[in-house]
């Protein structure tokens, strides 16, 4: 099947490479000319394990190509995915201008039936608005072609995005509106598109478009709530002498709950959880339907980050040198969006301290986002040279195996603030470090 994917950001690029790997002919479309030039050379603009290899192999097989001209693509495709950005706008409402621009461009230039798929995370009712805009333009053009609008949200984990696309837990497709024949045609095309995945037993779940639009927000809000729930308990653990790891294990072994997303730390970040939680709250205000649990999830996440920063600042002497291990919001990605490191480092600099930092992948992306005074190092030991304190902000595997005795020898001080609980307190103390974790005593 020939498909176009508009937007070669995180979701669009991973989807394009994976659909090509599944045997479809895919054209990635983006208005960023420099990015398209890079992609045509097989260079990925984002770090994601396995992605660049997929891009290069499918460019070579000619199943994958890239262009800046959407109108050039439209005559040749059966399905078009809109995977453009929907960043927070006023009041954290999703900014849908790019989505509507894609829909209007399609309606203005298309001359045959096509399935329009919203892959971007969009508020409930967006599909209906896209359909209305498309139909209004087609009416002006005097055309009666069928362009059903489908919702197909993504559920990718950064660092695992290729695996999550090729072997997803589920594929959700929302279809409604228009004639019954249009719905059946859209369903049939989406079944054909995802057949390489459903053949290996992965479920393809059809529902109304409105339900599919809410599913993505609901999924991310629920996972964020699990994180905030376990983080909510950490001050209680610290006061009472309990161990948050033991509590998470005891809770997570309940099959009704499960162990995932019960790892205490300095809170969630990234491009999805913060944005989607706030966007869901904006939707709730628009429809006048309170979501108090989601509100609490957001509040706890902010408080958890602030509490960690306050503990660090209270422990440091004036004009301390602080070494930071990890800048990306999570391991296996260079994504700095809503990364806790940004807030922590800004607070340190504003308080008059100096900062050195190391991240295996994200330093180039971090530099424009961090204060100019931050210095960068080439290794997780070198970064600690002369430091009064070391902070762990991202749980990269390379940090887990770090020789803590060697780390202590590089340092001037002995404070180790473990924002991801990757070390054992006893191990750190044996190495001569003063260990501060989250929910640990």
Residue pairs with C-beta under 8 A, 6 or more apart in sequence:
1 24
1 25
1 78
1 79
1 189
1 192
1 193
2 24
2 25
2 26
2 27
2 76
2 77
2 78
2 79
3 19
3 24
3 25
3 26
3 27
3 77
3 78
3 79
3 80
3 81
3 193
4 26
4 27
4 28
4 29
4 70
4 73
4 74
4 77
4 79
4 80
4 81
5 12
5 15
5 16
5 19
5 26
5 27
5 28
5 29
5 80
5 81
5 83
5 119
6 12
6 29
6 30
6 70
6 80
6 81
6 82
6 83
6 84
6 102
7 29
7 30
7 82
7 83
7 84
7 85
7 98
7 102
7 120
8 16
8 28
8 29
8 30
8 32
8 35
8 36
8 39
8 45
8 66
8 83
9 46
9 83
9 84
9 85
10 46
10 48
10 156
10 158
10 161
10 271
10 335
11 83
11 119
11 120
11 154
11 156
12 28
12 30
12 81
12 83
12 84
12 119
13 28
13 39
13 44
13 45
13 46
13 51
13 55
14 48
14 51
14 156
14 161
14 162
14 165
15 81
15 83
15 119
15 154
15 165
16 26
16 28
16 64
17 26
17 51
17 54
17 55
17 58
17 64
17 162
18 54
18 162
18 165
18 166
19 26
19 193
20 26
20 54
20 58
20 61
20 63
20 64
21 54
21 57
21 58
21 63
21 166
22 166
22 196
22 197
23 63
23 196
24 63
24 193
25 63
26 58
26 63
26 64
26 65
27 65
27 66
27 67
27 73
27 76
27 77
28 36
28 39
28 64
28 65
28 66
28 67
29 66
29 67
29 68
29 69
29 70
29 73
30 36
30 39
30 66
30 68
31 68
32 68
33 68
35 45
36 66
36 67
36 68
38 44
38 45
39 45
39 55
39 66
40 59
40 65
40 66
42 52
42 55
42 56
42 59
43 52
44 51
44 52
44 55
46 333
46 334
46 335
47 333
47 334
47 361
47 362
48 158
48 159
48 161
48 162
48 332
48 333
49 159
49 160
49 162
49 332
50 162
50 163
51 161
51 162
54 162
55 64
58 64
59 65
67 73
70 102
70 105
70 106
70 109
71 105
71 109
74 80
74 106
74 109
74 110
74 114
75 111
75 112
77 114
78 114
78 115
78 189
79 114
79 115
79 117
79 189
79 193
80 102
80 106
80 114
80 115
80 116
80 117
81 117
81 119
81 152
82 99
82 102
82 103
82 116
82 117
82 118
82 119
82 120
83 119
83 120
84 98
84 99
84 101
84 102
84 120
85 95
85 98
85 120
86 94
86 95
86 96
86 98
86 99
86 120
86 121
86 122
87 94
87 95
87 275
88 94
88 95
88 275
88 278
88 279
89 95
91 282
91 285
92 275
92 278
92 279
92 281
92 282
93 123
93 279
93 282
93 283
93 286
94 121
94 122
94 123
94 279
94 282
96 122
96 123
96 126
96 129
98 120
99 118
99 120
99 122
99 126
99 130
100 129
100 130
100 133
103 116
103 130
103 133
103 134
103 149
104 133
104 134
104 137
106 114
106 116
106 134
106 147
107 133
107 134
107 135
107 136
107 137
107 138
107 141
107 147
108 137
108 141
110 145
110 147
111 143
111 145
112 145
113 145
113 146
113 147
113 185
114 145
114 146
114 147
115 147
115 148
115 150
115 185
115 186
115 189
115 190
116 130
116 134
116 147
116 148
116 149
116 150
117 149
117 150
117 151
117 152
117 190
118 126
118 127
118 130
118 149
118 150
118 151
118 152
118 213
119 152
119 153
119 154
121 153
121 154
121 216
121 217
121 272
121 275
121 276
121 279
122 151
122 213
123 213
123 217
123 279
123 282
123 283
123 286
124 210
124 213
124 214
124 283
125 210
125 213
126 213
127 149
127 150
127 151
127 174
127 177
127 209
127 210
127 213
128 149
128 177
128 209
128 210
130 149
131 147
131 148
131 149
131 177
131 178
134 147
134 149
138 144
138 145
138 147
146 178
146 179
146 182
146 185
148 175
148 177
148 178
148 182
148 183
148 185
148 186
149 177
149 209
150 173
150 174
150 175
150 186
150 190
150 209
151 172
151 173
151 174
151 175
151 209
151 212
151 213
152 171
152 172
152 173
152 174
152 190
152 212
153 172
153 212
153 213
153 215
153 216
154 165
154 216
155 164
155 168
155 169
155 170
155 172
155 216
155 219
156 164
156 165
157 164
158 270
158 271
158 330
158 332
158 333
158 335
159 330
159 331
159 332
159 333
160 332
166 197
167 197
167 200
167 202
168 197
168 202
169 202
170 202
170 203
170 204
170 205
171 194
171 197
171 198
171 202
171 203
171 204
171 205
172 205
172 207
172 212
172 215
172 216
173 187
173 190
173 204
173 205
173 206
173 207
173 212
174 206
174 207
174 208
174 209
174 210
174 211
174 212
174 213
174 215
175 183
175 186
175 187
175 190
175 206
175 208
175 209
176 183
176 208
176 209
176 210
177 183
177 209
187 206
190 204
191 198
191 204
194 204
197 204
198 204
207 215
216 276
217 276
217 279
217 280
217 283
218 280
220 272
220 273
220 276
220 277
221 276
221 277
221 280
221 291
221 294
221 297
223 261
223 273
224 268
224 273
224 276
224 277
224 297
224 298
224 301
225 293
225 294
225 297
226 260
226 261
226 262
227 261
227 262
227 263
227 265
227 267
227 268
227 273
227 301
228 267
228 268
228 296
228 297
228 298
228 300
228 301
228 304
229 262
229 300
230 244
230 247
230 248
230 251
230 261
230 262
230 263
230 264
231 264
231 265
231 267
231 300
231 301
231 304
231 438
231 439
232 300
233 244
233 247
233 264
233 439
234 244
234 264
234 304
234 438
234 439
235 307
235 439
236 242
237 243
237 244
237 247
237 439
237 440
237 441
238 439
238 440
238 441
241 441
242 439
242 441
243 439
243 440
243 441
244 264
244 421
244 438
244 439
244 440
245 264
245 421
245 439
245 440
247 439
248 259
248 262
248 263
248 264
249 259
251 257
251 262
252 258
252 259
252 260
252 262
253 259
263 420
263 421
264 421
264 438
264 439
265 304
265 395
265 419
265 420
265 421
265 438
266 304
266 305
266 308
266 340
266 344
266 393
266 419
266 420
266 438
267 300
267 301
267 302
267 304
267 305
267 340
268 274
268 301
268 329
269 329
269 330
269 337
269 338
269 339
269 340
270 329
270 330
270 335
270 337
270 338
270 339
271 335
271 337
271 338
273 338
274 301
274 338
275 338
277 294
277 297
277 298
277 301
278 298
280 291
280 294
281 291
281 294
281 295
281 298
284 290
284 291
284 294
305 340
305 343
305 344
308 340
308 344
308 417
308 419
308 438
309 343
309 344
309 347
311 417
311 436
312 322
312 344
312 347
312 348
312 389
312 391
312 417
313 347
313 348
313 351
315 389
315 415
315 417
315 436
316 322
316 351
316 353
316 388
316 389
316 415
317 388
318 352
319 352
319 353
319 354
320 353
320 354
320 388
320 389
320 413
321 353
321 354
321 355
321 356
321 386
321 387
321 388
321 412
322 348
322 353
322 354
322 355
322 356
322 387
322 388
322 389
322 390
322 391
323 355
323 356
323 357
323 358
323 377
323 383
323 384
323 385
323 387
323 389
323 390
323 391
323 411
324 341
324 344
324 345
324 355
324 356
324 357
324 358
324 383
324 390
324 391
324 393
325 358
325 359
325 380
325 383
325 390
325 391
325 392
325 393
325 394
325 396
325 399
325 402
326 341
326 358
326 359
326 392
326 393
326 394
326 395
326 396
326 399
326 420
327 336
327 339
327 341
327 357
327 359
327 362
327 363
327 366
327 370
327 393
327 394
328 334
328 335
328 336
328 339
328 341
328 359
328 361
328 362
328 365
328 366
328 394
329 335
329 336
329 337
329 338
329 339
329 340
329 341
329 394
330 394
330 395
331 394
331 395
331 396
331 397
333 361
333 362
334 361
334 362
334 364
334 365
335 362
335 365
336 342
336 362
336 365
336 366
336 369
339 362
339 366
339 393
339 394
340 393
340 419
341 357
341 366
341 370
341 393
341 394
342 369
342 370
344 391
344 393
344 419
345 355
345 357
345 370
345 371
345 374
346 370
346 371
348 355
349 355
349 371
349 373
349 374
354 373
354 375
355 371
355 373
355 374
355 375
356 374
356 375
356 376
356 377
356 383
356 385
356 387
357 363
357 366
357 370
357 374
357 375
357 376
357 377
357 383
358 376
358 377
358 378
358 379
358 380
358 382
358 383
359 366
359 394
359 396
360 396
360 398
362 394
363 376
367 374
367 376
377 383
377 385
380 398
380 399
380 402
380 407
381 402
381 403
381 406
381 407
381 410
382 410
384 390
384 407
384 410
384 411
385 410
385 411
386 410
386 411
386 412
387 410
387 411
387 412
387 413
388 411
388 412
388 413
388 415
389 411
389 413
389 415
389 416
389 417
390 407
390 411
390 415
390 416
390 417
391 417
391 419
392 399
392 416
392 417
392 418
392 419
392 420
392 422
392 423
393 419
393 420
394 420
395 420
395 422
399 422
400 422
404 416
404 423
404 427
404 428
404 430
404 431
404 433
405 431
405 432
407 416
407 431
407 433
408 414
408 431
408 432
408 433
414 432
414 433
414 434
415 433
415 434
415 436
416 423
416 428
416 433
416 434
416 435
416 436
417 436
418 428
418 435
418 436
418 437
418 438
419 438
420 438
421 437
421 438
421 439
421 440
423 435
423 437
425 435
425 437
425 440
425 441
428 434
428 435
429 435
